[in-house]
Each structure stands twice: as structure tokens, then as C-alpha cells.
Amino acid sequence: RAMSMAVPEVYHSDLMGQPTRFCTSTDGVRIAYTFDGSGSPLVRSAFYLNHLELDWHCDVWKPYLEAFSEHHTLVRYDMRGFGLSDCDDPEQSMDAWVHDLESVVDEAGLERFALVGMCHGGGIAIEYAARHPERVTHLMMYGAYARGRAKLAATPQAMEACEMLTRLAELGWGADNDAFRQVWPMLFQPASTIERLRALADLQYKSSTGANAGKLLRATALLDVTASAPKVQCPTLVLHSTRDRAAPFEEGRQLAAMIPGARLVALESDNHVLTEIEPAWQGFLEEFRRFLPTSGAVRGRVSARLGLTAREAEILERMAQGLDNAQIAAHLDMSEKTVRNHITRIYDKLEVENRPQAIVRAREAGLGLKQVSG
């Protein structure tokens, strides 16, 4: 793939104190990304109501970030045209979105990882998984669809309604006008609290401009991954709210039917985006935790496959994350001499001669996430 792989710049958020990094996509658009939590890597494909700086302060997204980063290293990024990514009228197309995801995971040093896609981010995740089956270990989608609104519109009235929603976004997305700002939050969470609707409206107001939102929505309305979905090879979980108004449940059902071996879970809710205060949230968490392997589970499989002890697999994972011996010793409350002894045995069991070779073997087995200093 043709790709700009410059060393990422680092931006320190005034709100969270967490570093936000930047990589460059194939067309020169800078994409902002960050890491949360620790554990086996989980990448969330971008969609249009996010902002890396502000998501942790939004009552709607905070529960998802807490769940996704509890046992995983969550890699998330802002959609082009939104948040901290370049917002100067970028191209909006499936190829551009997939190139953005490719740039992020390559810059983050991910070899193999689980991928989660929400809303139209599900289509991006499907397309990436179809193009790169060797890199995606698990695919989880929530509220996703294979066909956009324009593809589903069967009548002139339906097309008019689709265009009306887009025009509302263009006129009111970035405007300080409650009448316009409530339209999309109500589609996302019709059965929610006033506080959460206001949080979504505020995030919408700060995330981008109406012009960018309209351009993106016109592109997502034409989304169609029906040809790519059957090419997905990894285990796939599709979660969908039964009374979703933004993406009908039938679209989730058809999406699951297109992907070989995919499992569909129906969540009893009116909300496109679940709240943590409704009963379906616990079901969502249980399915997520059951489906995606944690670092401990990955290390267990790796240790069995490579003949390592649990402690050796743990040290190998830290090596693959870029830690030196002193850092590993501090993380695992061991002496540096003990770490060195373990590493010697790891080299013998892996039949490698040095640290770089061991790290390659670790990443091939699914361990480790390269941390970029900053």
C-alpha cells in the first residue's frame, strides 16, 4: 500500500492529559488517534459523532470507553473531517476511510488485532477485514449495516427523507441552535435522559461543521459492503437493538446473514446507542466480554503453543510492547536479573538469538502493542 509513514506528532490534551498522536493517510489527511487501557489490542473504527478529547467527558460514550479499555488496549481515532483529525473539506469515501484505518493501525504497530465497528464504522470494519483477513482476529459490530440510507430508499419519499436529514445536518450540526441539534441525538437515543441527549448535542456541536457532516452523511448514505461482507474470514459478532430507528434491526439481521459464521444478538432497546442504565446494557457487556479474548487468554494460548510458562509469556508480551528489562522488572515486581534469566529461557524455547527476533515471534502469535514514545 502506498502510505505516508512519518513519525507521528503528539498533542497533549488539556482535558484528559492523554497524548493524542497523528498519522498521515494516503491522501495527506492527518488522522488523530490515541490509546486507552492495556491488554490485547482492540481497534474501534471511526464514525461521525466522536471527538478524541471530549469522548471521555460525554455520558453517552464514557461507558463504552470504560468497557472497551477495561481489559484491552483500545486504539481509537477521529473520523476525517471530525474531532482532532484534519477538517478542511477532506474526501469522504469508503477507500479513504479504509486507508485512514490502515494508516492508524500501521502507525500504532499492530500486526493482529480485534476490530469493533459501530454505526457506519461497521461498514468500514467489514471492508478492512475483507481486504486484510490476515490481520483481524475478531470482528464485533454494533448498530452496523451493510447498506446506507440511499441504498435502502425504495420510493421517492424515502429518498426525500434521506436528503432532508442530511440538509438538517448541514444547516444545524455546528450551529448553536437546540432545534437543529436535537435531531441526531434523538435518532441515536430516543429512549434516553435529557442529560445524555444534551451531551450528544454538545459533542455534535463541537465535533465538526455542518458542511463536513453533510458531506459525510451523503457518503454514508451510499455505503454498500454487501460484496465484501461474505469475504470476512474471522469470528464475527453482530449486536443490534431491536427497535433501532437509525439503523433498522432487519439491516443488522441481513448483515449477520452475509458474513460466514457470524452470530447475531438482538438487544431489546429503542436506542441505536445503548445507555448503561437500561437492562440491555448488561447483555451487551456479557456478549462483548465473552467474544473478545483478553490478554490473559491470548497469553494462555501463546504459552501453550510456544511451550512457554505463564510468566515467560507475560514477559514476552512486555518485550513486544517495547519495554526494556528495567521496565519489565518494575511492571512485574521482579529483579532485573530474574527478568534476564527468563529472557534467556525464552530465547532457547523460541529458538531465536536476540530480542528483535523474539518480538517478531511474539507479534506473529498475537502478543504485544508497540507504544510510540511521546
Short mmCIF file of the C-alpha atoms (twelve columns), coordinates in Angstrom:
data_MODEL
# 
_entry.id   MODEL 
# 
loop_
_atom_site.group_PDB 
_atom_site.id 
_atom_site.type_symbol 
_atom_site.label_atom_id 
_atom_site.label_alt_id 
_atom_site.label_comp_id 
_atom_site.label_asym_id 
_atom_site.label_seq_id 
_atom_site.Cartn_x 
_atom_site.Cartn_y 
_atom_site.Cartn_z 
_atom_site.pdbx_PDB_model_num 
ATOM 1   C CA . ARG A 1   0.000   0.000   0.000  1 
ATOM 2   C CA . ALA A 2   1.210   3.495   -0.769 1 
ATOM 3   C CA . MET A 3   1.312   5.223   2.572  1 
ATOM 4   C CA . SER A 4   2.938   8.134   4.317  1 
ATOM 5   C CA . MET A 5   4.559   6.781   7.487  1 
ATOM 6   C CA . ALA A 6   6.066   9.885   9.074  1 
ATOM 7   C CA . VAL A 7   6.856   9.858   12.782 1 
ATOM 8   C CA . PRO A 8   3.594   10.905  14.482 1 
ATOM 9   C CA . GLU A 9   3.296   14.233  16.189 1 
ATOM 10  C CA . VAL A 10  1.961   14.243  19.724 1 
ATOM 11  C CA . TYR A 11  -0.740  16.512  21.080 1 
ATOM 12  C CA . HIS A 12  -1.342  16.620  24.828 1 
ATOM 13  C CA . SER A 13  -4.994  17.066  25.695 1 
ATOM 14  C CA . ASP A 14  -5.690  19.793  28.221 1 
ATOM 15  C CA . LEU A 15  -8.800  17.920  29.327 1 
ATOM 16  C CA . MET A 16  -7.518  14.397  29.928 1 
ATOM 17  C CA . GLY A 17  -3.727  14.727  29.914 1 
ATOM 18  C CA . GLN A 18  -3.576  11.748  27.497 1 
ATOM 19  C CA . PRO A 19  -1.355  12.036  24.415 1 
ATOM 20  C CA . THR A 20  -3.101  12.195  21.061 1 
ATOM 21  C CA . ARG A 21  -0.940  11.192  18.124 1 
ATOM 22  C CA . PHE A 22  -1.253  11.920  14.419 1 
ATOM 23  C CA . CYS A 23  -0.561  9.820   11.360 1 
ATOM 24  C CA . THR A 24  -0.975  10.683  7.697  1 
ATOM 25  C CA . SER A 25  -3.352  8.860   5.367  1 
ATOM 26  C CA . THR A 26  -2.635  8.142   1.706  1 
ATOM 27  C CA . ASP A 27  -4.095  11.460  0.502  1 
ATOM 28  C CA . GLY A 28  -2.231  13.581  3.050  1 
ATOM 29  C CA . VAL A 29  -5.082  13.951  5.545  1 
ATOM 30  C CA . ARG A 30  -3.813  13.859  9.145  1 
ATOM 31  C CA . ILE A 31  -5.725  11.438  11.369 1 
ATOM 32  C CA . ALA A 32  -5.716  11.823  15.168 1 
ATOM 33  C CA . TYR A 33  -5.549  8.638   17.232 1 
ATOM 34  C CA . THR A 34  -4.881  7.580   20.808 1 
ATOM 35  C CA . PHE A 35  -4.561  4.597   23.164 1 
ATOM 36  C CA . ASP A 36  -6.666  3.795   26.227 1 
ATOM 37  C CA . GLY A 37  -6.195  0.987   28.757 1 
ATOM 38  C CA . SER A 38  -3.871  -2.006  28.461 1 
ATOM 39  C CA . GLY A 39  -4.106  -5.569  27.245 1 
ATOM 40  C CA . SER A 40  -4.628  -7.225  23.877 1 
ATOM 41  C CA . PRO A 41  -5.274  -4.661  21.125 1 
ATOM 42  C CA . LEU A 42  -8.810  -3.636  20.206 1 
ATOM 43  C CA . VAL A 43  -9.309  -1.110  17.409 1 
ATOM 44  C CA . ARG A 44  -12.520 0.906   17.066 1 
ATOM 45  C CA . SER A 45  -13.207 2.077   13.516 1 
ATOM 46  C CA . ALA A 46  -14.243 5.719   13.325 1 
ATOM 47  C CA . PHE A 47  -17.733 7.124   12.873 1 
ATOM 48  C CA . TYR A 48  -19.151 10.613  12.859 1 
ATOM 49  C CA . LEU A 49  -20.101 11.542  16.407 1 
ATOM 50  C CA . ASN A 50  -16.760 11.314  18.195 1 
ATOM 51  C CA . HIS A 51  -14.008 13.614  19.430 1 
ATOM 52  C CA . LEU A 52  -10.880 12.100  20.996 1 
ATOM 53  C CA . GLU A 53  -10.540 14.918  23.510 1 
ATOM 54  C CA . LEU A 54  -14.181 15.067  24.576 1 
ATOM 55  C CA . ASP A 55  -15.486 11.483  24.426 1 
ATOM 56  C CA . TRP A 56  -14.401 10.644  27.985 1 
ATOM 57  C CA . HIS A 57  -16.472 13.627  29.182 1 
ATOM 58  C CA . CYS A 58  -19.592 12.535  27.287 1 
ATOM 59  C CA . ASP A 59  -22.046 10.421  29.331 1 
ATOM 60  C CA . VAL A 60  -23.029 8.556   26.161 1 
ATOM 61  C CA . TRP A 61  -19.553 7.353   25.158 1 
ATOM 62  C CA . LYS A 62  -17.803 7.067   28.511 1 
ATOM 63  C CA . PRO A 63  -19.413 3.675   29.403 1 
ATOM 64  C CA . TYR A 64  -18.259 2.244   26.064 1 
ATOM 65  C CA . LEU A 65  -14.709 3.534   26.519 1 
ATOM 66  C CA . GLU A 66  -14.604 2.072   30.028 1 
ATOM 67  C CA . ALA A 67  -15.832 -1.312  28.773 1 
ATOM 68  C CA . PHE A 68  -13.556 -1.443  25.725 1 
ATOM 69  C CA . SER A 69  -10.416 -0.404  27.637 1 
ATOM 70  C CA . GLU A 70  -11.024 -2.464  30.803 1 
ATOM 71  C CA . HIS A 71  -9.043  -5.486  29.575 1 
ATOM 72  C CA . HIS A 72  -7.757  -4.246  26.216 1 
ATOM 73  C CA . THR A 73  -5.559  -1.583  24.716 1 
ATOM 74  C CA . LEU A 74  -8.209  0.407   22.882 1 
ATOM 75  C CA . VAL A 75  -6.993  2.213   19.774 1 
ATOM 76  C CA . ARG A 76  -9.468  4.850   18.617 1 
ATOM 77  C CA . TYR A 77  -9.236  7.673   16.120 1 
ATOM 78  C CA . ASP A 78  -11.265 10.612  14.873 1 
ATOM 79  C CA . MET A 79  -13.047 10.402  11.544 1 
ATOM 80  C CA . ARG A 80  -11.517 12.614  8.844  1 
ATOM 81  C CA . GLY A 81  -13.315 15.932  8.969  1 
ATOM 82  C CA . PHE A 82  -14.186 15.491  12.652 1 
ATOM 83  C CA . GLY A 83  -12.634 15.990  16.069 1 
ATOM 84  C CA . LEU A 84  -8.865  16.459  16.024 1 
ATOM 85  C CA . SER A 85  -8.354  14.947  12.570 1 
ATOM 86  C CA . ASP A 86  -7.966  17.261  9.587  1 
ATOM 87  C CA . CYS A 87  -11.271 19.051  8.989  1 
ATOM 88  C CA . ASP A 88  -10.527 21.039  5.821  1 
ATOM 89  C CA . ASP A 89  -13.111 19.513  3.464  1 
ATOM 90  C CA . PRO A 90  -11.479 16.058  3.125  1 
ATOM 91  C CA . GLU A 91  -12.665 13.417  0.672  1 
ATOM 92  C CA . GLN A 92  -15.320 11.117  2.132  1 
ATOM 93  C CA . SER A 93  -15.401 7.647   0.566  1 
ATOM 94  C CA . MET A 94  -15.001 4.018   1.568  1 
ATOM 95  C CA . ASP A 95  -11.485 3.872   0.119  1 
ATOM 96  C CA . ALA A 96  -10.481 6.987   2.088  1 
ATOM 97  C CA . TRP A 97  -11.957 5.584   5.329  1 
ATOM 98  C CA . VAL A 98  -10.182 2.247   4.912  1 
ATOM 99  C CA . HIS A 99  -6.880  3.984   4.117  1 
ATOM 100 C CA . ASP A 100 -7.301  6.007   7.333  1 
ATOM 101 C CA . LEU A 101 -7.760  2.817   9.346  1 
ATOM 102 C CA . GLU A 102 -4.771  1.232   7.603  1 
ATOM 103 C CA . SER A 103 -2.634  4.246   8.470  1 
ATOM 104 C CA . VAL A 104 -3.653  4.202   12.131 1 
ATOM 105 C CA . VAL A 105 -3.026  0.503   12.762 1 
ATOM 106 C CA . ASP A 106 0.265   0.570   10.850 1 
ATOM 107 C CA . GLU A 107 1.490   3.630   12.737 1 
ATOM 108 C CA . ALA A 108 0.403   2.020   16.028 1 
ATOM 109 C CA . GLY A 109 2.490   -1.069  15.195 1 
ATOM 110 C CA . LEU A 110 -0.404  -3.539  15.246 1 
ATOM 111 C CA . GLU A 111 0.132   -6.849  13.478 1 
ATOM 112 C CA . ARG A 112 -3.083  -8.626  14.519 1 
ATOM 113 C CA . PHE A 113 -5.969  -7.190  16.476 1 
ATOM 114 C CA . ALA A 114 -9.675  -7.336  17.211 1 
ATOM 115 C CA . LEU A 115 -11.826 -4.775  15.432 1 
ATOM 116 C CA . VAL A 116 -15.086 -3.198  16.570 1 
ATOM 117 C CA . GLY A 117 -17.339 -1.095  14.338 1 
ATOM 118 C CA . MET A 118 -20.349 0.926   15.413 1 
ATOM 119 C CA . CYS A 119 -22.923 2.542   13.111 1 
ATOM 120 C CA . HIS A 120 -21.346 3.238   9.686  1 
ATOM 121 C CA . GLY A 121 -17.990 2.329   11.255 1 
ATOM 122 C CA . GLY A 122 -19.247 -1.252  10.928 1 
ATOM 123 C CA . GLY A 123 -19.086 -0.960  7.140  1 
ATOM 124 C CA . ILE A 124 -15.525 0.363   7.367  1 
ATOM 125 C CA . ALA A 125 -14.575 -2.534  9.659  1 
ATOM 126 C CA . ILE A 126 -16.099 -5.063  7.252  1 
ATOM 127 C CA . GLU A 127 -14.258 -3.598  4.280  1 
ATOM 128 C CA . TYR A 128 -10.954 -3.570  6.180  1 
ATOM 129 C CA . ALA A 129 -11.424 -7.159  7.398  1 
ATOM 130 C CA . ALA A 130 -12.244 -8.314  3.853  1 
ATOM 131 C CA . ARG A 131 -9.132  -6.619  2.452  1 
ATOM 132 C CA . HIS A 132 -6.822  -7.710  5.309  1 
ATOM 133 C CA . PRO A 133 -8.031  -11.091 6.619  1 
ATOM 134 C CA . GLU A 134 -4.561  -11.887 7.968  1 
ATOM 135 C CA . ARG A 135 -4.682  -9.005  10.471 1 
ATOM 136 C CA . VAL A 136 -8.165  -9.106  12.039 1 
ATOM 137 C CA . THR A 137 -8.615  -11.787 14.706 1 
ATOM 138 C CA . HIS A 138 -12.205 -10.917 15.706 1 
ATOM 139 C CA . LEU A 139 -14.837 -8.564  14.319 1 
ATOM 140 C CA . MET A 140 -17.599 -7.143  16.509 1 
ATOM 141 C CA . MET A 141 -20.265 -4.799  15.192 1 
ATOM 142 C CA . TYR A 142 -22.991 -2.897  16.966 1 
ATOM 143 C CA . GLY A 143 -25.776 -0.953  15.249 1 
ATOM 144 C CA . ALA A 144 -23.992 -1.557  11.934 1 
ATOM 145 C CA . TYR A 145 -25.386 -2.001  8.456  1 
ATOM 146 C CA . ALA A 146 -24.254 -3.146  5.029  1 
ATOM 147 C CA . ARG A 147 -26.291 -0.609  3.035  1 
ATOM 148 C CA . GLY A 148 -26.713 3.116   3.610  1 
ATOM 149 C CA . ARG A 149 -29.961 5.071   3.636  1 
ATOM 150 C CA . ALA A 150 -29.855 5.930   -0.059 1 
ATOM 151 C CA . LYS A 151 -29.325 2.264   -0.935 1 
ATOM 152 C CA . LEU A 152 -32.378 1.324   1.149  1 
ATOM 153 C CA . ALA A 153 -34.668 4.061   -0.141 1 
ATOM 154 C CA . ALA A 154 -37.294 2.316   -2.263 1 
ATOM 155 C CA . THR A 155 -39.517 5.316   -3.021 1 
ATOM 156 C CA . PRO A 156 -39.071 8.998   -3.928 1 
ATOM 157 C CA . GLN A 157 -40.465 9.855   -0.489 1 
ATOM 158 C CA . ALA A 158 -37.784 7.754   1.202  1 
ATOM 159 C CA . MET A 159 -35.079 9.465   -0.842 1 
ATOM 160 C CA . GLU A 160 -36.552 12.843  0.104  1 
ATOM 161 C CA . ALA A 161 -36.485 11.894  3.796  1 
ATOM 162 C CA . CYS A 162 -32.846 10.831  3.473  1 
ATOM 163 C CA . GLU A 163 -31.926 14.133  1.863  1 
ATOM 164 C CA . MET A 164 -33.911 16.061  4.488  1 
ATOM 165 C CA . LEU A 165 -31.864 14.528  7.310  1 
ATOM 166 C CA . THR A 166 -28.674 15.440  5.501  1 
ATOM 167 C CA . ARG A 167 -29.826 19.025  4.968  1 
ATOM 168 C CA . LEU A 168 -30.710 19.286  8.662  1 
ATOM 169 C CA . ALA A 169 -27.147 18.269  9.477  1 
ATOM 170 C CA . GLU A 170 -25.710 20.822  7.053  1 
ATOM 171 C CA . LEU A 171 -27.836 23.603  8.496  1 
ATOM 172 C CA . GLY A 172 -27.607 22.783  12.164 1 
ATOM 173 C CA . TRP A 173 -24.744 20.377  13.013 1 
ATOM 174 C CA . GLY A 174 -22.265 23.038  14.060 1 
ATOM 175 C CA . ALA A 175 -24.836 25.702  14.961 1 
ATOM 176 C CA . ASP A 176 -25.779 26.755  18.465 1 
ATOM 177 C CA . ASN A 177 -29.459 26.040  17.824 1 
ATOM 178 C CA . ASP A 178 -31.263 23.496  20.012 1 
ATOM 179 C CA . ALA A 179 -33.962 22.787  17.423 1 
ATOM 180 C CA . PHE A 180 -31.417 21.522  14.889 1 
ATOM 181 C CA . ARG A 181 -29.062 19.978  17.432 1 
ATOM 182 C CA . GLN A 182 -31.679 17.627  18.888 1 
ATOM 183 C CA . VAL A 183 -32.478 15.781  15.638 1 
ATOM 184 C CA . TRP A 184 -29.481 13.425  15.543 1 
ATOM 185 C CA . PRO A 185 -29.318 12.781  19.313 1 
ATOM 186 C CA . MET A 186 -32.984 11.733  19.184 1 
ATOM 187 C CA . LEU A 187 -32.201 9.269   16.388 1 
ATOM 188 C CA . PHE A 188 -29.305 7.855   18.403 1 
ATOM 189 C CA . GLN A 189 -31.032 7.636   21.794 1 
ATOM 190 C CA . PRO A 190 -34.790 8.235   21.656 1 
ATOM 191 C CA . ALA A 191 -35.216 6.409   24.998 1 
ATOM 192 C CA . SER A 192 -32.626 8.338   26.948 1 
ATOM 193 C CA . THR A 193 -32.301 11.067  29.535 1 
ATOM 194 C CA . ILE A 194 -32.278 14.795  28.900 1 
ATOM 195 C CA . GLU A 195 -28.704 14.937  30.193 1 
ATOM 196 C CA . ARG A 196 -27.470 12.345  27.696 1 
ATOM 197 C CA . LEU A 197 -29.275 13.972  24.788 1 
ATOM 198 C CA . ARG A 198 -27.690 17.280  25.726 1 
ATOM 199 C CA . ALA A 199 -24.287 15.579  25.947 1 
ATOM 200 C CA . LEU A 200 -24.676 14.214  22.409 1 
ATOM 201 C CA . ALA A 201 -25.900 17.577  21.137 1 
ATOM 202 C CA . ASP A 202 -22.918 19.310  22.725 1 
ATOM 203 C CA . LEU A 203 -20.484 16.783  21.239 1 
ATOM 204 C CA . GLN A 204 -22.148 17.208  17.855 1 
ATOM 205 C CA . TYR A 205 -21.763 20.985  18.115 1 
ATOM 206 C CA . LYS A 206 -18.045 20.717  18.918 1 
ATOM 207 C CA . SER A 207 -17.026 17.803  16.699 1 
ATOM 208 C CA . SER A 208 -17.264 19.360  13.234 1 
ATOM 209 C CA . THR A 209 -19.033 21.732  10.866 1 
ATOM 210 C CA . GLY A 210 -22.388 21.304  9.169  1 
ATOM 211 C CA . ALA A 211 -20.668 21.212  5.777  1 
ATOM 212 C CA . ASN A 212 -18.406 18.321  6.825  1 
ATOM 213 C CA . ALA A 213 -21.324 16.479  8.428  1 
ATOM 214 C CA . GLY A 214 -23.447 16.828  5.300  1 
ATOM 215 C CA . LYS A 215 -20.640 15.609  3.057  1 
ATOM 216 C CA . LEU A 216 -20.026 12.598  5.279  1 
ATOM 217 C CA . LEU A 217 -23.716 11.708  5.565  1 
ATOM 218 C CA . ARG A 218 -24.130 11.796  1.787  1 
ATOM 219 C CA . ALA A 219 -21.213 9.371   1.511  1 
ATOM 220 C CA . THR A 220 -22.506 7.031   4.233  1 
ATOM 221 C CA . ALA A 221 -25.956 7.042   2.602  1 
ATOM 222 C CA . LEU A 222 -24.301 5.347   -0.395 1 
ATOM 223 C CA . LEU A 223 -22.384 2.819   1.723  1 
ATOM 224 C CA . ASP A 224 -22.638 -0.714  0.360  1 
ATOM 225 C CA . VAL A 225 -20.456 -3.564  1.631  1 
ATOM 226 C CA . THR A 226 -22.735 -6.404  0.512  1 
ATOM 227 C CA . ALA A 227 -19.990 -7.700  -1.805 1 
ATOM 228 C CA . SER A 228 -17.284 -7.508  0.884  1 
ATOM 229 C CA . ALA A 229 -19.219 -8.988  3.826  1 
ATOM 230 C CA . PRO A 230 -19.071 -12.606 2.524  1 
ATOM 231 C CA . LYS A 231 -15.262 -12.296 2.309  1 
ATOM 232 C CA . VAL A 232 -14.828 -11.772 6.064  1 
ATOM 233 C CA . GLN A 233 -12.976 -14.777 7.497  1 
ATOM 234 C CA . CYS A 234 -12.665 -14.072 11.227 1 
ATOM 235 C CA . PRO A 235 -15.154 -14.840 14.019 1 
ATOM 236 C CA . THR A 236 -17.855 -12.162 13.877 1 
ATOM 237 C CA . LEU A 237 -20.425 -10.945 16.383 1 
ATOM 238 C CA . VAL A 238 -23.285 -8.652  15.324 1 
ATOM 239 C CA . LEU A 239 -25.195 -6.849  18.088 1 
ATOM 240 C CA . HIS A 240 -28.263 -4.776  17.187 1 
ATOM 241 C CA . SER A 241 -31.089 -3.053  19.019 1 
ATOM 242 C CA . THR A 242 -34.481 -4.485  18.108 1 
ATOM 243 C CA . ARG A 243 -36.216 -1.110  17.716 1 
ATOM 244 C CA . ASP A 244 -33.296 0.869   16.316 1 
ATOM 245 C CA . ARG A 245 -34.595 3.892   14.356 1 
ATOM 246 C CA . ALA A 246 -31.259 4.989   12.927 1 
ATOM 247 C CA . ALA A 247 -30.321 1.550   11.528 1 
ATOM 248 C CA . PRO A 248 -33.285 -0.890  11.388 1 
ATOM 249 C CA . PHE A 249 -32.829 -4.255  13.101 1 
ATOM 250 C CA . GLU A 250 -33.534 -6.012  9.794  1 
ATOM 251 C CA . GLU A 251 -30.328 -4.490  8.427  1 
ATOM 252 C CA . GLY A 252 -28.381 -5.988  11.313 1 
ATOM 253 C CA . ARG A 253 -30.018 -9.355  10.695 1 
ATOM 254 C CA . GLN A 254 -29.166 -9.282  6.999  1 
ATOM 255 C CA . LEU A 255 -25.619 -8.177  7.764  1 
ATOM 256 C CA . ALA A 256 -25.109 -11.175 10.059 1 
ATOM 257 C CA . ALA A 257 -26.505 -13.470 7.358  1 
ATOM 258 C CA . MET A 258 -23.979 -12.175 4.818  1 
ATOM 259 C CA . ILE A 259 -20.878 -12.924 6.921  1 
ATOM 260 C CA . PRO A 260 -19.910 -16.619 7.133  1 
ATOM 261 C CA . GLY A 261 -20.419 -17.956 10.652 1 
ATOM 262 C CA . ALA A 262 -21.478 -14.597 12.129 1 
ATOM 263 C CA . ARG A 263 -23.661 -14.648 15.235 1 
ATOM 264 C CA . LEU A 264 -26.491 -12.161 15.695 1 
ATOM 265 C CA . VAL A 265 -27.539 -10.956 19.160 1 
ATOM 266 C CA . ALA A 266 -30.757 -8.951  19.471 1 
ATOM 267 C CA . LEU A 267 -30.744 -6.306  22.202 1 
ATOM 268 C CA . GLU A 268 -34.151 -5.210  23.480 1 
ATOM 269 C CA . SER A 269 -33.913 -1.445  23.175 1 
ATOM 270 C CA . ASP A 270 -35.267 1.590   21.328 1 
ATOM 271 C CA . ASN A 271 -31.795 3.106   21.234 1 
ATOM 272 C CA . HIS A 272 -29.323 2.976   18.391 1 
ATOM 273 C CA . VAL A 273 -26.682 3.568   21.066 1 
ATOM 274 C CA . LEU A 274 -27.458 1.791   24.335 1 
ATOM 275 C CA . THR A 275 -27.278 3.612   27.640 1 
ATOM 276 C CA . GLU A 276 -25.686 1.914   30.648 1 
ATOM 277 C CA . ILE A 277 -28.906 2.440   32.656 1 
ATOM 278 C CA . GLU A 278 -31.095 0.122   30.554 1 
ATOM 279 C CA . PRO A 279 -31.350 -3.678  31.008 1 
ATOM 280 C CA . ALA A 280 -29.910 -4.464  27.559 1 
ATOM 281 C CA . TRP A 281 -26.577 -2.910  28.555 1 
ATOM 282 C CA . GLN A 282 -25.617 -5.881  30.719 1 
ATOM 283 C CA . GLY A 283 -26.351 -8.224  27.839 1 
ATOM 284 C CA . PHE A 284 -24.146 -6.098  25.592 1 
ATOM 285 C CA . LEU A 285 -21.276 -6.264  28.096 1 
ATOM 286 C CA . GLU A 286 -21.613 -10.027 28.595 1 
ATOM 287 C CA . GLU A 287 -21.563 -10.720 24.863 1 
ATOM 288 C CA . PHE A 288 -18.604 -8.388  24.330 1 
ATOM 289 C CA . ARG A 289 -16.571 -9.935  27.150 1 
ATOM 290 C CA . ARG A 290 -17.396 -13.478 26.053 1 
ATOM 291 C CA . PHE A 291 -16.497 -12.813 22.435 1 
ATOM 292 C CA . LEU A 292 -13.204 -10.908 22.622 1 
ATOM 293 C CA . PRO A 293 -10.110 -12.561 24.097 1 
ATOM 294 C CA . THR A 294 -8.291  -10.681 26.850 1 
ATOM 295 C CA . SER A 295 -4.510  -10.512 27.170 1 
ATOM 296 C CA . GLY A 296 -4.624  -13.345 29.691 1 
ATOM 297 C CA . ALA A 297 -6.477  -15.595 27.271 1 
ATOM 298 C CA . VAL A 298 -4.110  -14.707 24.425 1 
ATOM 299 C CA . ARG A 299 -1.069  -15.331 26.619 1 
ATOM 300 C CA . GLY A 300 -2.526  -18.680 27.685 1 
ATOM 301 C CA . ARG A 301 -2.841  -19.827 24.084 1 
ATOM 302 C CA . VAL A 302 0.592   -18.471 23.200 1 
ATOM 303 C CA . SER A 303 2.282   -20.133 26.156 1 
ATOM 304 C CA . ALA A 304 0.700   -23.479 25.242 1 
ATOM 305 C CA . ARG A 305 1.612   -23.135 21.556 1 
ATOM 306 C CA . LEU A 306 5.202   -21.982 22.109 1 
ATOM 307 C CA . GLY A 307 5.971   -24.079 25.172 1 
ATOM 308 C CA . LEU A 308 6.402   -21.077 27.484 1 
ATOM 309 C CA . THR A 309 5.415   -20.803 31.111 1 
ATOM 310 C CA . ALA A 310 2.749   -18.246 32.047 1 
ATOM 311 C CA . ARG A 311 5.433   -15.917 33.434 1 
ATOM 312 C CA . GLU A 312 7.582   -16.269 30.299 1 
ATOM 313 C CA . ALA A 313 4.589   -15.440 28.099 1 
ATOM 314 C CA . GLU A 314 3.910   -12.386 30.257 1 
ATOM 315 C CA . ILE A 315 7.498   -11.188 29.909 1 
ATOM 316 C CA . LEU A 316 7.436   -11.850 26.159 1 
ATOM 317 C CA . GLU A 317 4.332   -9.699  25.866 1 
ATOM 318 C CA . ARG A 318 6.046   -6.830  27.705 1 
ATOM 319 C CA . MET A 319 9.037   -7.182  25.366 1 
ATOM 320 C CA . ALA A 320 6.687   -6.929  22.372 1 
ATOM 321 C CA . GLN A 321 5.205   -3.769  23.891 1 
ATOM 322 C CA . GLY A 322 8.651   -2.162  23.739 1 
ATOM 323 C CA . LEU A 323 9.586   -2.319  27.439 1 
ATOM 324 C CA . ASP A 324 13.218  -2.772  28.402 1 
ATOM 325 C CA . ASN A 325 14.365  -5.121  31.172 1 
ATOM 326 C CA . ALA A 326 14.212  -2.480  33.890 1 
ATOM 327 C CA . GLN A 327 10.666  -1.512  32.908 1 
ATOM 328 C CA . ILE A 328 9.563   -5.150  32.773 1 
ATOM 329 C CA . ALA A 329 11.038  -5.719  36.220 1 
ATOM 330 C CA . ALA A 330 9.156   -2.714  37.587 1 
ATOM 331 C CA . HIS A 331 5.865   -3.764  35.960 1 
ATOM 332 C CA . LEU A 332 6.059   -7.331  37.243 1 
ATOM 333 C CA . ASP A 333 7.732   -6.573  40.596 1 
ATOM 334 C CA . MET A 334 10.811  -8.667  39.784 1 
ATOM 335 C CA . SER A 335 14.560  -8.083  39.809 1 
ATOM 336 C CA . GLU A 336 16.292  -7.292  36.535 1 
ATOM 337 C CA . LYS A 337 18.443  -10.391 36.958 1 
ATOM 338 C CA . THR A 338 15.342  -12.595 37.164 1 
ATOM 339 C CA . VAL A 339 13.956  -10.930 34.034 1 
ATOM 340 C CA . ARG A 340 17.229  -11.585 32.191 1 
ATOM 341 C CA . ASN A 341 17.142  -15.255 33.223 1 
ATOM 342 C CA . HIS A 342 13.565  -15.600 31.949 1 
ATOM 343 C CA . ILE A 343 14.505  -13.937 28.653 1 
ATOM 344 C CA . THR A 344 17.400  -16.348 28.161 1 
ATOM 345 C CA . ARG A 345 14.991  -19.268 28.538 1 
ATOM 346 C CA . ILE A 346 12.505  -17.575 26.184 1 
ATOM 347 C CA . TYR A 347 15.209  -17.304 23.505 1 
ATOM 348 C CA . ASP A 348 16.016  -21.004 23.899 1 
ATOM 349 C CA . LYS A 349 12.374  -22.103 23.658 1 
ATOM 350 C CA . LEU A 350 11.619  -19.854 20.672 1 
ATOM 351 C CA . GLU A 351 14.925  -20.830 19.028 1 
ATOM 352 C CA . VAL A 352 15.842  -17.187 18.435 1 
ATOM 353 C CA . GLU A 353 19.116  -15.349 19.019 1 
ATOM 354 C CA . ASN A 354 18.071  -11.875 20.102 1 
ATOM 355 C CA . ARG A 355 15.320  -9.557  21.290 1 
ATOM 356 C CA . PRO A 356 14.104  -8.335  17.854 1 
ATOM 357 C CA . GLN A 357 13.623  -11.917 16.697 1 
ATOM 358 C CA . ALA A 358 11.700  -12.750 19.872 1 
ATOM 359 C CA . ILE A 359 9.486   -9.689  19.393 1 
ATOM 360 C CA . VAL A 360 8.686   -10.764 15.836 1 
ATOM 361 C CA . ARG A 361 7.630   -14.197 17.108 1 
ATOM 362 C CA . ALA A 362 5.536   -12.555 19.843 1 
ATOM 363 C CA . ARG A 363 3.655   -10.333 17.419 1 
ATOM 364 C CA . GLU A 364 3.112   -13.178 14.988 1 
ATOM 365 C CA . ALA A 365 1.471   -15.044 17.876 1 
ATOM 366 C CA . GLY A 366 -0.814  -12.101 18.703 1 
ATOM 367 C CA . LEU A 367 1.063   -10.556 21.628 1 
ATOM 368 C CA . GLY A 368 2.117   -7.003  22.124 1 
ATOM 369 C CA . LEU A 369 1.373   -3.480  21.043 1 
ATOM 370 C CA . LYS A 370 4.158   -1.119  20.048 1 
ATOM 371 C CA . GLN A 371 3.964   2.019   22.162 1 
ATOM 372 C CA . VAL A 372 5.148   5.217   20.471 1 
ATOM 373 C CA . SER A 373 7.045   7.430   22.875 1 
ATOM 374 C CA . GLY A 374 5.860   10.964  23.441 1 
# 
